[in-house]
Structures are given as C-alpha cells and as structure tokens.
C-alpha cells in the first residue's frame, strides 16, 4: 500500500482562501464606513461649536439683530462655514426668535440652532 502524504489539497486551500477573502473584504468595508462616520461626527461637532459661537455673539451684542434674514461666512477650526440667520418677532415684543443654520461641507447635514433673544 502506498503511503498518503499529510497536508491540504488544492481544493481545501482554495475554499479557505475564498472564506478569508470574504472576511477581509467585509472588514475593509466596515473600516470605510467607520471612517466616514467619524468624519461626519467631527464636522457636525465643529458645526455646533460654530453655531453656538454665533449664538453667543447675538446674545451678547448690545444692539439686537434686525428682523429678517442675514448670512455670511466664517472661518473656524481651519474650515470655512456658511451661516444663515433668520430673526422673527414673537408675540412678546421684548423677545426675538433667532434661527441659525451653519453649513460646512456640502456632504454634511447643516446644524440648526434656534433660540430667543431679549430686546431691552
């Protein structure tokens, strides 16, 4: 009787390589999604900081903003941000409603912040 060599057959190696390739591909795709999500969260967090800074400027300015829409650009965190401010009167004449929208990258969703400003 002929003695059989110990080891894997070519078919077994191909199946193992296919399974490993599928697992590696899934991990690479997961890493891509994770990186995109982290970048979106970073952009969103920085956008919220920009919106809050603009809110503080409106709240601390001795002259209240005029009713209507205003917009502009600001640089913060090494990025350029476009903001839009809509000021509306409320039922109470001593208060103004302010809606701020801050947009950074075109692919990211805008940050919207609404607050009330006291008119003295």
C-alpha positions in Angstrom: 0.0 0.0 0.0 1.1 3.4 -0.9 1.6 5.9 1.9 -0.5 9.0 1.7 1.2 12.4 2.2 -0.3 14.5 5.1 -1.4 18.1 4.1 -4.1 20.1 2.5 -5.5 19.5 -1.0 -5.6 22.3 -3.6 -9.4 22.4 -3.2 -9.2 22.9 0.5 -6.7 25.7 0.1 -8.9 27.5 -2.4 -12.0 27.2 -0.2 -10.0 28.6 2.8 -8.7 31.4 0.7 -12.2 32.3 -0.5 -13.5 32.4 3.1 -10.6 34.5 4.2 -11.0 36.9 1.3 -14.7 37.4 2.1 -14.0 38.2 5.7 -11.2 40.6 4.8 -13.4 42.4 2.3 -16.1 42.8 5.0 -13.6 44.3 7.4 -12.3 46.7 4.8 -15.8 47.9 4.0 -16.6 48.3 7.7 -13.5 50.4 8.2 -14.5 52.7 5.4 -17.9 53.2 6.9 -16.4 53.9 10.3 -14.0 56.5 8.9 -16.8 58.2 7.0 -19.0 58.3 10.2 -16.1 59.7 12.3 -15.5 62.4 9.7 -19.3 63.3 9.7 -19.3 63.4 13.5 -16.3 65.7 13.5 -17.9 68.0 11.1 -21.2 68.0 13.0 -19.4 68.7 16.3 -17.4 71.6 14.9 -20.5 73.0 13.2 -22.3 73.0 16.5 -19.4 74.9 18.1 -19.6 77.5 15.2 -23.4 77.8 15.7 -23.0 78.3 19.5 -20.3 80.9 19.0 -22.6 82.8 16.6 -25.4 82.5 19.2 -23.2 84.0 21.9 -22.3 86.9 19.6 -26.0 87.6 19.0 -26.9 87.2 22.7 -24.1 89.5 24.0 -24.3 92.2 21.3 -25.8 95.3 23.0 -27.7 96.1 19.7 -30.3 93.4 18.9 -30.3 92.0 15.4 -32.8 93.4 12.9 -35.8 91.3 11.9 -35.2 89.5 8.6 -32.5 87.2 7.1 -28.8 87.7 7.1 -25.9 85.4 6.1 -22.2 85.3 5.9 -19.1 83.2 6.1 -16.8 82.5 9.0 -13.6 80.5 9.4 -13.3 78.3 12.4 -11.3 75.1 13.0 -9.4 75.6 9.8 -12.6 75.3 7.8 -14.9 77.7 6.1 -18.5 77.8 7.3 -21.5 79.5 5.7 -24.2 80.7 8.2 -27.7 82.0 7.8 -29.6 83.8 10.5 -33.3 84.4 10.4 -34.7 86.8 13.0 -38.5 86.8 13.6 -40.7 88.8 16.0 -42.6 86.9 18.7 -45.9 87.6 20.4 -43.9 89.3 23.2 -42.4 92.5 21.8 -39.4 92.1 24.2 -38.3 88.8 22.5 -37.0 87.9 19.1 -36.7 84.3 17.8 -33.4 83.6 16.1 -32.8 80.6 13.8 -29.2 79.9 12.9 -28.2 77.5 10.2 -24.5 76.6 9.8 -23.2 74.6 6.8 -19.7 73.3 6.3 -19.0 70.6 3.8 -21.6 70.0 1.1 -22.0 66.3 2.0 -22.6 67.1 5.7 -26.0 67.9 7.1 -26.4 71.5 8.3 -26.5 72.4 12.0 -29.7 74.3 13.0 -29.9 76.2 16.3 -32.9 78.2 17.5 -33.0 80.5 20.5 -34.7 83.6 21.8 -33.0 87.0 22.2 -34.2 89.5 24.7 -34.7 93.0 23.4 -34.2 95.7 26.1 
